[in-house]
Amino acid sequence: MARPAFVLHDHRKPRPHFDLRLEEDGVLRSWAVPRGLPTDPRGNRLAVAVPDHAMDHLAYTDSDKSIADTGWWEQEDRNDKRIVFTLHGLRGAHRYALIHTDGSNWLLHRTKDQPQY
């Protein structure tokens, strides 16, 4: 069974931001992350849910969008308010939690416990 893919796009327009896209049910679930993925467990980043994208966005680039990271992801825990997952990308594996706050707003949090490989 194939592992679900992810891509992190670096967008330069209309304002610089990142798009986190996780493969699920044949589409890429997507969040706009204005300040990029958190690198420290003491800070959270706003993540705004945006419409799902087609799978061809895994490799999509253009003059305003490049791929910042790509690989596969694994879900570790999930309920109506939270998704805990590990991204296995080009620069290693990192565990995050997406925490639903309201409407389309989520917080993206890098967990204190990180994978040891």
C-alpha positions in Angstrom: 0.0 0.0 0.0 1.4 3.4 -1.0 2.1 6.0 1.7 0.0 9.2 1.4 2.0 12.1 0.0 2.5 15.7 1.1 3.9 18.8 -0.4 4.8 22.2 1.1 4.5 24.9 -1.5 6.3 28.2 -1.1 4.0 30.8 -2.6 5.2 34.3 -3.4 1.9 35.9 -4.5 -0.4 37.6 -3.6 1.6 37.7 -0.3 4.4 35.3 0.7 3.0 32.2 2.4 3.2 28.5 2.4 0.6 25.9 1.5 0.6 22.5 3.3 -1.1 19.8 1.3 -1.8 16.3 2.6 -3.0 13.5 0.4 -6.3 12.0 1.7 -9.2 10.3 -0.1 -7.8 11.0 -3.6 -7.3 14.8 -3.1 -4.8 17.1 -1.4 -6.3 18.6 1.8 -4.8 22.1 2.0 -4.0 24.8 4.5 -2.4 28.2 3.8 0.3 28.8 6.4 1.3 32.5 6.3 4.6 32.1 8.3 5.6 28.6 7.3 5.9 25.5 9.4 6.8 26.0 13.0 10.3 25.0 14.0 9.9 25.3 17.7 7.3 23.6 19.9 6.8 26.8 21.9 5.1 28.5 19.0 2.0 28.0 16.9 1.3 29.1 13.4 -2.0 30.1 11.9 -3.1 27.6 9.3 -6.2 28.5 7.2 -8.1 25.6 5.5 -8.5 26.2 1.8 -10.3 24.1 -0.8 -8.9 20.7 -1.6 -6.5 20.5 -4.5 -6.1 17.9 -7.2 -3.3 15.3 -6.9 -1.4 16.9 -9.8 -0.5 19.7 -7.3 2.1 17.4 -5.7 4.5 18.3 -8.5 3.0 21.7 -9.5 5.3 24.7 -9.8 5.1 28.0 -11.6 6.8 31.4 -11.5 5.1 32.2 -8.2 5.1 28.8 -6.5 7.9 26.4 -5.8 8.2 23.2 -3.8 9.7 23.8 -0.3 9.4 20.2 0.8 7.8 17.0 -0.3 7.5 13.3 0.8 5.0 11.2 2.7 3.0 11.7 5.8 1.5 9.4 8.5 -1.5 10.2 10.7 -0.9 9.3 14.4 -4.1 10.6 16.0 -7.3 12.3 14.8 -10.5 13.6 16.1 -12.9 16.4 15.2 -10.6 19.1 16.7 -7.1 17.8 16.0 -4.9 15.9 13.6 -1.5 14.7 14.8 0.8 13.6 12.0 4.5 13.2 11.0 5.8 14.6 7.8 8.7 12.5 6.2 10.3 15.0 3.9 13.5 15.8 2.2 15.1 17.1 5.4 13.9 14.4 7.8 10.8 13.6 9.8 8.9 16.1 12.0 5.7 15.7 14.0 3.0 18.3 14.0 -0.6 18.8 15.3 -3.2 20.8 13.4 -5.7 22.1 16.0 -9.1 23.3 14.7 -10.0 26.6 16.4 -13.1 27.9 14.4 -14.4 28.1 10.9 -11.5 27.6 8.5 -8.9 28.6 11.1 -6.4 26.1 12.6 -3.3 26.3 14.6 -0.2 24.4 13.3 1.9 23.2 16.2 5.3 21.4 16.2 5.0 18.8 18.9 7.5 18.6 21.8 8.1 14.8 21.1 9.8 14.4 17.8 10.6 11.1 15.9 13.9 9.6 16.6 15.5 8.0 13.5 
